[in-house]
Amino acid sequence: MHRKPFTAPTILVTGSNGQVGFELRRSLAPLGNVVALDRAGCDLSKAEGLRRVVREHRPAVIVNAGAYTAVDKAETDSGLAFAVNGVAAGVLAEEALALGSLLVHYSTDYVFDGTAPGAYVETDAVNPQSVYGKSKLAGEQAIAESGAQALVLRTCWVAGAHGGNFAKTMLRLAGERDSLRVIVDQVGAPTTAALIADVTAHIVARHWLAGSREDFPSGVYHLAAAGETSWHGYAVEVLRYARTLGIALKAGPENVEAIPATAYPLPAPRPANSRLDTTRLRDTFGIHLPSWEQGIHHLLDEILL
């Protein structure tokens, strides 16, 4: 009996040079023919060009890792933020529906107001306080209204080996200064781009195995590393672990001063509570989410060793 040769499905990834997009190029490679496009190849702010790209490649899966993430700049650049985070998500969903493809889209804890006493679940009321959060919510809503088979993965405090992030900033500043001042009254879970990409690959593989649209659990899911900390606790752990690796820094973990968010005002408000309850994701897809410390240690190993 002869088996038909395997034909690799096409997986289209937008934002390929971002923190998550860069890792997706690795994690999705065993699952299909990955077409990874950066802004030059796929400008999310240009809706008609975006449609042409999708129709040219006819992907079985679209993973939208591109986004407008300049949170403070978005306050005065709302048109572009909504075009990239809102309109483009809707365009991709419409094209995915026409093709019968799966859309995976990333959203954020900023869709909440950050005032809840505990971790947010997927069904909690949304109430974004910034233009960035409102634009990301617009993307979620456009996807939901499209009728496409889609997964919206909300995440928080993303850090990757590729690109800029809080951990790298703390290492740089600790190499330049004798002490640091970091916010202590905002709480979340540092989540690595590698973890997000690996979970995405697991879910895409599950999609291949589902067999039919009805068998696949589409919807909104929260994806974050296990545990929680403040930005201050995050900075302390980054410098503590860097010290164990023998990295010479001017400021050590004991030189990080805890300050309130009011002492560091920014144009866009940040959620005081960015904690996301991941029970639904873990139970639905059989996924174990490691601690944020484990992920950050792995990230620092990659950056520093």
VOBA-1610 file (N, C-alpha, C; in pm, whole numbers, padded with zeros to 5 digits, always signed):
BEGIN
Met+00085-00119+00000Met+00000+00000+00000Met+00088+00124+00000His+00063+00212-00092His+00144+00333-00104His+00071+00452-00040Arg+00143+00524+00045Arg+00088+00643+00106Arg+00108+00762+00012Lys+00014+00853+00016Lys+00032+00976-00060Lys+00144+01058+00003Pro+00226+01122-00078Pro+00333+01204-00021Pro+00272+01321+00056Phe+00339+01354+00166Phe+00291+01465+00250Phe+00316+01598+00181Thr+00212+01678+00173Thr+00225+01813+00117Thr+00217+01913+00231Ala+00324+01983+00253Ala+00330+02075+00366Ala+00234+02191+00347Pro+00146+02216+00443Pro+00056+02331+00433Pro+00134+02461+00450Thr+00081+02568+00398Thr+00144+02699+00411Thr+00094+02768+00537Ile+00188+02819+00616Ile+00157+02896+00736Ile+00211+03037+00714Leu+00123+03134+00710Leu+00164+03273+00690Leu+00182+03341+00825Val+00300+03400+00846Val+00330+03471+00971Val+00356+03617+00938Thr+00281+03706+01001Thr+00308+03849+00987Thr+00397+03895+01102Gly+00461+04010+01085Gly+00546+04063+01192Gly+00664+03974+01224Ser+00727+03921+01120Ser+00830+03818+01140Ser+00955+03867+01210Asn+00976+03997+01216Asn+01095+04048+01284Asn+01068+04097+01425Gly+00944+04081+01472Gly+00912+04116+01610Gly+00955+04006+01705Gln+00939+04029+01832Gln+00983+03932+01933Gln+00915+03797+01914Val+00783+03797+01900Val+00709+03671+01883Val+00726+03616+01742Gly+00718+03703+01642Gly+00733+03659+01504Gly+00865+03589+01479Phe+00970+03641+01538Phe+01103+03582+01522Phe+01103+03438+01576Glu+01041+03415+01691Glu+01036+03281+01750Glu+00942+03189+01674Leu+00838+03244+01616Leu+00744+03161+01538Leu+00811+03099+01417Arg+00906+03168+01360Arg+00979+03113+01244Arg+01045+02981+01282Arg+01088+02969+01408Arg+01149+02846+01457Arg+01043+02742+01495Ser+00945+02784+01576Ser+00852+02687+01635Ser+00757+02625+01532Leu+00722+02701+01429Leu+00626+02651+01330Leu+00692+02574+01216Ala+00824+02583+01204Ala+00894+02523+01090Ala+00865+02373+01072Pro+00853+02292+01179Pro+00825+02150+01157Pro+00682+02122+01111Leu+00594+02221+01115Leu+00453+02196+01087Leu+00410+02230+00946Gly+00491+02305+00874Gly+00451+02341+00739Gly+00549+02435+00673Asn+00510+02483+00559Asn+00591+02579+00484Asn+00564+02718+00539Val+00654+02769+00620Val+00633+02897+00687Val+00673+03011+00595Val+00577+03097+00564Val+00603+03220+00490Val+00601+03332+00593Ala+00718+03378+00632Ala+00731+03478+00738Ala+00762+03613+00675Leu+00672+03709+00695Leu+00684+03839+00631Leu+00699+03951+00733Asp+00790+04042+00706Asp+00805+04161+00791Asp+00720+04273+00734Arg+00737+04394+00785Arg+00653+04505+00741Arg+00672+04535+00593Ala+00794+04518+00544Ala+00819+04545+00402Ala+00740+04449+00313Gly+00725+04325+00356Gly+00653+04226+00276Gly+00505+04220+00304Cys+00464+04275+00418Cys+00323+04269+00457Cys+00295+04383+00553Asp+00255+04497+00498Asp+00229+04616+00578Asp+00085+04611+00630Leu+00070+04590+00759Leu-00062+04574+00818Leu-00146+04701+00814Ser-00082+04814+00790Ser-00157+04939+00786Ser-00226+04961+00652Lys-00197+04876+00554Lys-00254+04890+00419Lys-00345+04770+00391Ala-00474+04789+00413Ala-00570+04679+00410Ala-00572+04605+00277Glu-00576+04678+00165Glu-00587+04611+00036Glu-00461+04533+00002Gly-00346+04589+00038Gly-00221+04516+00017Gly-00216+04390+00101Leu-00271+04397+00220Leu-00277+04282+00309Leu-00364+04172+00248Arg-00476+04211+00193Arg-00563+04112+00126Arg-00488+04043+00012Arg-00415+04121-00066Arg-00342+04063-00180Arg-00239+03961-00134Val-00172+03991-00024Val-00070+03899+00028Val-00134+03766+00066Val-00245+03772+00138Val-00312+03648+00181Val-00362+03569+00060Arg-00420+03636-00036Arg-00474+03567-00153Arg-00363+03508-00240Glu-00247+03570-00238Glu-00134+03517-00314Glu-00084+03386-00254His-00075+03379-00122His-00015+03262-00057His-00118+03156-00019Arg-00244+03194-00004Arg-00351+03101+00031Arg-00311+03008+00147Pro-00277+03064+00261Pro-00229+02982+00372Pro-00339+02900+00439Ala-00301+02787+00494Ala-00394+02708+00573Ala-00409+02767+00713Val-00303+02835+00757Val-00303+02902+00888Val-00240+03039+00871Ile-00303+03139+00932Ile-00245+03274+00939Ile-00214+03302+01085Val-00090+03337+01114Val-00051+03373+01250Val-00011+03521+01249Asn-00095+03602+01309Asn-00074+03746+01304Asn+00008+03794+01424Ala+00139+03795+01405Ala+00229+03840+01511Ala+00267+03987+01495Gly+00220+04050+01389Gly+00247+04191+01369Gly+00151+04276+01452Ala+00199+04388+01502Ala+00114+04476+01583Ala+00179+04612+01599Tyr+00097+04709+01631Tyr+00147+04841+01672Tyr+00160+04834+01823Thr+00282+04838+01875Thr+00305+04815+02018Thr+00368+04934+02090Ala+00379+05048+02023Ala+00433+05168+02089Ala+00323+05229+02174Val+00310+05180+02297Val+00195+05212+02382Val+00179+05362+02404Asp+00286+05431+02435Asp+00276+05574+02461Asp+00255+05654+02333Lys+00324+05617+02227Lys+00310+05688+02100Lys+00169+05675+02045Ala+00102+05565+02076Ala-00033+05542+02026Ala-00130+05649+02074Glu-00101+05711+02187Glu-00191+05814+02241Glu-00207+05931+02144Thr-00105+05956+02063Thr-00111+06066+01966Thr-00105+06015+01822Asp-00108+05883+01806Asp-00100+05822+01672Asp-00209+05716+01660Ser-00329+05752+01701Ser-00437+05654+01712Ser-00478+05596+01576Gly-00468+05679+01471Gly-00508+05631+01339Gly-00428+05510+01295Leu-00297+05517+01310Leu-00212+05405+01272Leu-00231+05287+01366Ala-00245+05314+01496Ala-00265+05206+01593Ala-00391+05127+01561Phe-00500+05196+01530Phe-00625+05126+01499Phe-00618+05056+01363Ala-00545+05115+01268Ala-00530+05051+01137Ala-00458+04917+01150Val-00350+04916+01227Val-00267+04795+01241Val-00330+04693+01336Asn-00377+04740+01451Asn-00426+04649+01555Asn-00573+04613+01539Gly-00649+04701+01477Gly-00792+04678+01463Gly-00834+04636+01323Val-00817+04725+01228Val-00864+04699+01091Val-00794+04577+01031Ala-00662+04570+01045Ala-00587+04458+00986Ala-00632+04324+01040Ala-00660+04318+01170Ala-00708+04193+01228Ala-00839+04150+01164Gly-00928+04247+01139Gly-01054+04215+01073Gly-01034+04169+00930Val-00942+04232+00858Val-00911+04193+00720Val-00860+04049+00716Leu-00766+04018+00805Leu-00711+03882+00809Leu-00819+03780+00842Ala-00910+03817+00931Ala-01019+03726+00966Ala-01112+03702+00847Glu-01143+03808+00774Glu-01229+03793+00656Glu-01163+03704+00551Glu-01034+03722+00531Glu-00963+03641+00432Glu-00951+03496+00480Ala-00929+03477+00610Ala-00923+03341+00665Ala-01056+03270+00646Leu-01166+03342+00668Leu-01300+03283+00650Leu-01321+03241+00504Ala-01280+03326+00412Ala-01297+03295+00269Ala-01217+03173+00229Leu-01100+03154+00289Leu-01013+03042+00255Leu-01044+02916+00337Gly-01121+02932+00444Gly-01142+02820+00535Gly-01019+02794+00619Ser-00942+02898+00644Ser-00815+02886+00718Ser-00834+02919+00865Leu-00736+02882+00945Leu-00733+02918+01087Leu-00654+03047+01103Leu-00706+03140+01183Leu-00635+03261+01218Leu-00594+03254+01365Val-00466+03278+01392Val-00417+03293+01530Val-00373+03438+01545His-00429+03504+01645His-00405+03647+01664His-00367+03670+01811Tyr-00276+03764+01834Tyr-00231+03792+01971Tyr-00291+03923+02021Ser-00341+03918+02142Ser-00393+04038+02205Ser-00323+04059+02340Thr-00383+04136+02428Thr-00308+04188+02542Thr-00395+04207+02666Asp-00330+04210+02781Asp-00399+04242+02906Asp-00450+04385+02908Tyr-00401+04470+02819Tyr-00444+04611+02815Tyr-00591+04626+02775Val-00657+04518+02733Val-00801+04529+02705Val-00880+04540+02835Phe-00816+04510+02949Phe-00879+04526+03080Phe-00830+04656+03145Asp-00902+04700+03247Asp-00861+04825+03312Asp-00761+04804+03425Gly-00734+04679+03460Gly-00630+04651+03559Gly-00673+04673+03702Thr-00804+04683+03729Thr-00850+04709+03865Thr-00904+04586+03937Ala-00910+04473+03869Ala-00964+04351+03930Ala-00874+04305+04045Pro-00933+04243+04149Pro-00851+04198+04262Pro-00770+04072+04233Gly-00811+03994+04133Gly-00741+03871+04101Gly-00708+03862+03953Ala-00667+03743+03911Ala-00631+03724+03771Ala-00755+03728+03683Tyr-00742+03790+03567Tyr-00854+03802+03474Tyr-00880+03671+03402Val-01008+03636+03388Val-01048+03523+03303Val-01101+03581+03172Glu-01117+03495+03073Glu-01151+03539+02938Glu-01285+03612+02930Thr-01376+03578+03019Thr-01511+03636+03013Thr-01528+03762+03097Asp-01423+03807+03165Asp-01433+03930+03242Asp-01458+04049+03151Ala-01526+04150+03204Ala-01559+04269+03125Ala-01433+04342+03082Val-01429+04379+02955Val-01315+04456+02904Val-01341+04605+02927Asn-01233+04679+02946Asn-01244+04823+02970Asn-01108+04888+02950Pro-01058+04891+02826Pro-00923+04944+02802Pro-00914+05092+02838Gln-00799+05131+02893Gln-00778+05268+02939Gln-00684+05347+02851Ser-00627+05284+02750Ser-00531+05350+02661Ser-00573+05330+02516Val-00520+05414+02428Val-00546+05397+02285Val-00497+05260+02238Tyr-00379+05221+02286Tyr-00327+05090+02249Tyr-00426+04980+02288Gly-00474+04981+02412Gly-00568+04880+02457Gly-00697+04881+02377Lys-00745+05001+02345Lys-00869+05013+02266Lys-00849+04959+02124Ser-00731+04984+02067Ser-00705+04935+01931Ser-00694+04782+01929Lys-00636+04725+02033Lys-00626+04578+02039Lys-00764+04516+02061Leu-00848+04581+02141Leu-00984+04532+02160Leu-01061+04539+02029Ala-01040+04645+01952Ala-01106+04657+01822Ala-01070+04539+01732Gly-00946+04495+01739Gly-00904+04378+01662Gly-00976+04252+01708Glu-00986+04233+01839Glu-01059+04117+01892Glu-01203+04117+01843Gln-01266+04233+01849Gln-01407+04243+01811Gln-01427+04218+01662Ala-01335+04269+01581Ala-01345+04247+01436Ala-01333+04099+01403Ile-01245+04029+01471Ile-01228+03886+01449Ile-01355+03811+01490Ala-01409+03845+01606Ala-01530+03777+01655Ala-01647+03797+01559Glu-01658+03918+01504Glu-01770+03949+01416Glu-01756+03885+01277Ser-01635+03844+01241Ser-01611+03792+01107Ser-01670+03653+01084Gly-01678+03576+01192Gly-01722+03438+01178Gly-01611+03342+01140Ala-01488+03390+01133Ala-01374+03305+01098Ala-01339+03209+01211Gln-01278+03099+01175Gln-01223+03009+01276Gln-01095+03074+01328Ala-01096+03116+01454Ala-00984+03196+01503Ala-00957+03171+01650Leu-00830+03188+01684Leu-00786+03188+01823Leu-00728+03325+01854Val-00777+03387+01960Val-00719+03512+02009Val-00648+03478+02139Leu-00517+03497+02140Leu-00435+03465+02257Leu-00392+03595+02324Arg-00452+03624+02439Arg-00412+03742+02516Arg-00290+03708+02601Thr-00191+03794+02597Thr-00071+03770+02675Thr-00026+03899+02743Cys+00085+03895+02816Cys+00130+04013+02889Cys+00282+04010+02908Trp+00339+04127+02925Trp+00480+04144+02964Trp+00574+04056+02881Val+00566+04070+02750Val+00640+03984+02657Val+00788+04021+02653Ala+00873+03920+02654Ala+01018+03941+02646Ala+01078+03834+02556Gly+01162+03877+02463Gly+01227+03782+02373Gly+01374+03811+02357Ala+01448+03711+02313Ala+01591+03730+02290Ala+01616+03822+02172His+01518+03828+02081His+01529+03913+01963His+01442+04036+01985Gly+01502+04154+01981Gly+01426+04277+01999Gly+01442+04333+02139Gly+01387+04452+02159Gly+01399+04520+02288Gly+01291+04477+02385Asn+01324+04478+02514Asn+01227+04445+02617Asn+01279+04489+02754Phe+01197+04472+02856Phe+01229+04518+02991Phe+01356+04452+03046Ala+01370+04322+03028Ala+01487+04252+03082Ala+01616+04308+03024Lys+01618+04330+02895Lys+01738+04385+02831Lys+01764+04527+02879Thr+01657+04604+02897Thr+01673+04741+02945Thr+01733+04742+03086Met+01687+04654+03173Met+01741+04648+03309Met+01888+04610+03309Leu+01926+04516+03224Leu+02067+04477+03215Leu+02153+04593+03167Arg+02103+04666+03069Arg+02180+04780+03017Arg+02195+04889+03123Leu+02086+04923+03188Leu+02091+05030+03289Leu+02176+04989+03409Ala+02168+04861+03447Ala+02248+04813+03560Ala+02397+04813+03528Gly+02430+04809+03400Gly+02570+04818+03360Gly+02620+04960+03357Glu+02526+05056+03357Glu+02563+05197+03346Glu+02548+05274+03476Arg+02458+05230+03564Arg+02423+05306+03684Arg+02450+05227+03811Asp+02462+05301+03921Asp+02486+05237+04051Asp+02357+05191+04117Ser+02244+05246+04075Ser+02116+05207+04133Ser+02005+05227+04030Leu+01895+05156+04049Leu+01780+05165+03960Leu+01654+05191+04043Arg+01555+05255+03982Arg+01425+05279+04046Arg+01319+05215+03957Val+01244+05119+04013Val+01152+05040+03932Val+01016+05029+04003Ile+00910+05034+03924Ile+00773+05035+03975Ile+00739+04904+04046Val+00674+04918+04161Val+00642+04801+04243Val+00493+04772+04250Asp+00407+04867+04211Asp+00263+04848+04228Asp+00190+04815+04099Gln+00258+04753+04005Gln+00196+04693+03887Gln+00241+04548+03882Val+00146+04456+03865Val+00174+04312+03879Val+00134+04237+03753Gly+00217+04142+03713Gly+00188+04059+03598Gly+00280+03938+03595Ala+00291+03875+03479Ala+00376+03757+03462Ala+00464+03776+03339Pro+00593+03800+03355Pro+00682+03807+03239Pro+00670+03679+03156Thr+00640+03695+03029Thr+00612+03580+02941Thr+00702+03588+02819Thr+00781+03484+02797Thr+00879+03490+02689Thr+00813+03467+02553Ala+00871+03530+02453Ala+00825+03512+02316Ala+00839+03366+02274Ala+00942+03299+02325Ala+00963+03158+02292Ala+00847+03072+02343Leu+00800+03101+02465Leu+00686+03026+02519Leu+00561+03050+02436Ile+00536+03175+02400Ile+00420+03207+02318Ile+00426+03133+02185Ala+00544+03133+02123Ala+00561+03066+01995Ala+00544+02915+02007Asp+00597+02857+02113Asp+00587+02712+02130Asp+00442+02670+02157Val+00370+02746+02237Val+00229+02717+02262Val+00150+02731+02132Thr+00182+02832+02054Thr+00114+02849+01925Thr+00135+02728+01835Ala+00258+02678+01829Ala+00286+02560+01747Ala+00208+02439+01797His+00198+02424+01927His+00121+02313+01985His-00026+02323+01942Ile-00079+02444+01945Ile-00219+02464+01909Ile-00242+02441+01759Val-00149+02486+01676Val-00161+02464+01532Val-00157+02314+01502Ala-00069+02241+01569Ala-00063+02096+01552Ala-00196+02033+01592Arg-00255+02083+01699Arg-00386+02034+01743Arg-00490+02061+01635His-00478+02175+01570His-00571+02211+01462His-00562+02109+01348Trp-00439+02068+01312Trp-00423+01970+01204Trp-00495+01840+01241Leu-00489+01804+01371Leu-00544+01676+01415Leu-00694+01680+01438Ala-00751+01799+01447Ala-00893+01811+01482Ala-00983+01744+01378Gly-00944+01755+01251Gly-01022+01688+01147Gly-01133+01771+01089Ser-01199+01851+01172Ser-01307+01935+01122Ser-01313+02064+01201Arg-01375+02162+01143Arg-01389+02293+01207Arg-01464+02279+01340Glu-01564+02193+01344Glu-01647+02178+01463Glu-01569+02118+01580Asp-01465+02040+01548Asp-01389+01973+01653Asp-01282+02061+01715Phe-01260+02180+01658Phe-01150+02263+01707Phe-01205+02374+01796Pro-01150+02390+01918Pro-01203+02487+02014Pro-01152+02629+01990Ser-01214+02699+01897Ser-01176+02838+01871Ser-01217+02928+01988Gly-01173+03054+01983Gly-01215+03150+02085Gly-01099+03226+02144Val-01126+03291+02257Val-01028+03373+02326Val-00965+03292+02440Tyr-00832+03298+02449Tyr-00759+03228+02555Tyr-00653+03320+02614His-00626+03301+02741His-00518+03375+02807His-00392+03289+02810Leu-00282+03350+02768Leu-00153+03281+02760Leu-00047+03363+02831Ala-00001+03313+02944Ala+00104+03381+03021Ala+00179+03277+03102Ala+00301+03310+03138Ala+00379+03220+03222Ala+00313+03207+03359Ala+00345+03100+03430Ala+00288+03078+03563Ala+00353+03173+03664Gly+00275+03204+03767Gly+00326+03290+03873Gly+00299+03437+03846Glu+00350+03521+03932Glu+00331+03665+03917Glu+00443+03740+03990Thr+00462+03863+03949Thr+00560+03950+04014Thr+00529+04094+03977Ser+00599+04186+04040Ser+00592+04327+04001Ser+00707+04358+03906Trp+00705+04476+03846Trp+00818+04516+03764Trp+00945+04521+03850His+00930+04563+03975His+01045+04566+04067His+01098+04425+04091Gly+01006+04332+04120Gly+01050+04194+04143Gly+01113+04134+04019Tyr+01061+04170+03904Tyr+01116+04124+03776Tyr+01258+04174+03759Ala+01281+04303+03785Ala+01415+04360+03771Ala+01513+04296+03868Val+01469+04276+03991Val+01555+04212+04092Val+01597+04073+04047Glu+01503+03995+03994Glu+01534+03859+03950Glu+01628+03859+03830Val+01609+03952+03738Val+01698+03961+03622Val+01842+03987+03667Leu+01860+04081+03759Leu+01995+04114+03804Leu+02053+04005+03893Arg+01968+03941+03974Arg+02015+03830+04058Arg+02067+03716+03972Tyr+01991+03680+03868Tyr+02032+03569+03784Tyr+02155+03605+03700Ala+02159+03729+03653Ala+02277+03772+03577Ala+02403+03761+03663Arg+02388+03791+03792Arg+02503+03779+03884Arg+02548+03634+03895Thr+02452+03539+03900Thr+02490+03398+03909Thr+02564+03352+03784Leu+02542+03422+03671Leu+02612+03388+03547Leu+02748+03455+03538Gly+02782+03534+03640Gly+02911+03600+03641Gly+02917+03729+03562Ile+02800+03788+03534Ile+02795+03913+03457Ile+02827+04030+03550Ala+02922+04113+03511Ala+02962+04229+03592Ala+02864+04344+03568Leu+02801+04389+03676Leu+02706+04499+03669Leu+02737+04601+03778Lys+02713+04727+03751Lys+02732+04830+03854Lys+02624+04820+03962Ala+02501+04796+03918Ala+02389+04783+04011Ala+02348+04637+04024Gly+02344+04589+04147Gly+02299+04454+04172Gly+02154+04453+04216Pro+02099+04336+04246Pro+01958+04329+04286Pro+01927+04410+04412Glu+02026+04424+04499Glu+02006+04500+04622Glu+02002+04651+04597Asn+02036+04693+04476Asn+02039+04836+04442Asn+01917+04879+04361Val+01812+04797+04362Val+01690+04831+04289Val+01587+04887+04388Glu+01556+05013+04375Glu+01460+05080+04464Glu+01318+05062+04412Ala+01226+05027+04501Ala+01086+05011+04465Ala+01015+05146+04470Ile+00949+05183+04361Ile+00878+05310+04356Ile+00734+05288+04309Pro+00641+05376+04343Pro+00503+05365+04292Pro+00495+05413+04148Ala+00393+05370+04077Ala+00375+05410+03938Ala+00358+05561+03926Thr+00305+05625+04030Thr+00286+05771+04026Thr+00418+05847+04020Ala+00527+05780+04058Ala+00659+05844+04053Ala+00721+05837+03915Tyr+00657+05764+03824Tyr+00710+05748+03688Tyr+00595+05764+03589Pro+00543+05885+03577Pro+00426+05906+03489Pro+00460+05887+03342Leu+00365+05827+03269Leu+00380+05801+03126Leu+00255+05849+03053Pro+00264+05878+02924Pro+00147+05926+02850Pro+00028+05830+02853Ala+00054+05700+02842Ala-00054+05600+02841Ala-00061+05530+02976Pro-00179+05518+03035Pro-00192+05446+03162Pro-00163+05298+03146Arg-00094+05242+03244Arg-00066+05099+03247Arg-00159+05030+03347Pro-00202+04906+03317Pro-00286+04833+03413Pro-00206+04803+03541Ala-00267+04827+03656Ala-00202+04790+03782Ala-00200+04638+03797Asn-00300+04573+03741Asn-00310+04427+03748Asn-00313+04370+03606Ser-00205+04304+03568Ser-00196+04242+03435Ser-00204+04090+03442Arg-00247+04038+03556Arg-00251+03893+03575Arg-00362+03830+03490Leu-00329+03724+03421Leu-00423+03653+03334Leu-00439+03509+03380Asp-00560+03466+03403Asp-00588+03329+03442Asp-00581+03240+03317Thr-00494+03142+03319Thr-00469+03058+03201Thr-00535+02921+03209Thr-00627+02904+03302Thr-00690+02772+03322Thr-00754+02719+03194Arg-00825+02805+03123Arg-00896+02759+03002Arg-00798+02707+02898Leu-00689+02777+02876Leu-00589+02734+02778Leu-00527+02602+02819Arg-00488+02592+02946Arg-00421+02470+02993Arg-00513+02349+02986Asp-00638+02367+03026Asp-00731+02254+03028Asp-00774+02213+02887Thr-00794+02312+02799Thr-00843+02282+02665Thr-00738+02214+02579Phe-00615+02261+02588Phe-00510+02212+02498Phe-00407+02122+02567Gly-00425+02095+02695Gly-00331+02008+02765Gly-00191+02064+02770Ile-00182+02192+02805Ile-00054+02263+02803Ile-00007+02294+02945His+00121+02269+02970His+00183+02311+03096His+00256+02442+03072Leu+00229+02540+03154Leu+00295+02670+03141Leu+00397+02684+03254Pro+00526+02690+03222Pro+00629+02699+03325Pro+00627+02835+03395Ser+00698+02844+03505Ser+00703+02968+03581Ser+00771+03079+03502Trp+00736+03202+03536Trp+00798+03315+03467Trp+00948+03318+03493Glu+00989+03276+03612Glu+01133+03274+03642Glu+01207+03178+03549Gln+01149+03060+03526Gln+01213+02962+03438Gln+01230+03019+03298Gly+01128+03085+03249Gly+01136+03144+03116Gly+01239+03255+03107Ile+01242+03341+03208Ile+01338+03453+03207Ile+01480+03402+03222His+01501+03297+03303His+01635+03240+03314His+01683+03188+03179His+01595+03119+03108His+01631+03066+02976His+01661+03181+02881Leu+01582+03286+02887Leu+01604+03404+02805Leu+01740+03466+02833Leu+01773+03480+02961Leu+01900+03541+02998Leu+02018+03453+02959Asp+02000+03321+02968Asp+02105+03229+02920Asp+02133+03255+02773Glu+02026+03275+02697Glu+02042+03297+02553Glu+02107+03431+02523Ile+02072+03533+02602Ile+02125+03667+02579Ile+02269+03681+02626Leu+02299+03622+02743Leu+02424+03654+02810Leu+02534+03550+02794Leu+02499+03428+02759Leu+02603+03324+02752Leu+02652+03301+02609
//
